[in-house]
């Protein structure tokens, strides 16, 4: 594994966050534009990114391995809410903030950071496995994500079929159908889908920077609950889970993909969901920022301890 690849990718993400911060200070972003761009990313660009990742796959389809990855991903996203809730209790996190912490415990930065890293390490086949996991990620995020992120707020969001059948979920299901059936879409469709999906990372990162710009800089690093949470979620929990993953997953590449995605920092879309569902977007933004900053140390450390 080339550690320089991780550092290079992190630098690029931080530059996009800085750009969003500067755009807000310059008056080109504001709270209203943040709300509108959040909906654009969640409902349009992010689902297109997932679909595009499947459309880019070429060659013979490995249905058996992909089906196994799909199954493990489903089990993972069914189990992680319980693990995340247990972390909230053990760390005695504030009840009003547990929705945000729970969301971040379940959802890692797979699409924005995971896919580029997996591509650099394992190539197209690794990207395919990541795309399958990312599909389940999106189904879970759009399915129980709204209910989860609203925990601790005055306007709790109940699980509803409308959330599951959002544009994000429908496009994720379409991506599954496209891969398993081998449907070939014309370039007149794949081109725009890829172009729209490519907007996701810069927009999401700039929105994080724009949200950070609404806070005083000292507030970003002052929350004492953030650091033990990141330590447990990004270091302790992966070390405890890895032996079980190794026992269940015998394929070395699949094991590596799952583990590397598991140790990713908190998902950037936590900020988007917190903004959209009126929870503490400031907490989400600073935790995503700090967890991404610290992963420059935690990811290489865990890879060396467990995969090398």
Secondary structure, 3 states (H helix, E strand, C coil): CCHHHHHHHHHHHHHHHHHHHHHHHCCCCCHHHHHHHHHHHHHHHHHHHHHHHHHCCCCCCCHHHHHHHHHHHHHHHHHHHHHHHHHHHHCCCCHHHHHHHHHHHHCECHHHHHHHHHHHHHCHHHHHHHHHHHHHHHHHHHHCHHHHHCCCCCCCCCCCHHHHCCHHHHHHHHHHHHHHHCCCCCHHHHHHHHHHHCHHHHHHHHHHHHHHCCCCHHHHCCCHHHHHHHHHHHHHHHHHHHHHHHHHCCCHHHHHHHHHHHCCCECCHHHHHHHHCCCCHHHHHHHHHHHHHHHHHHHHHHHHHHCC
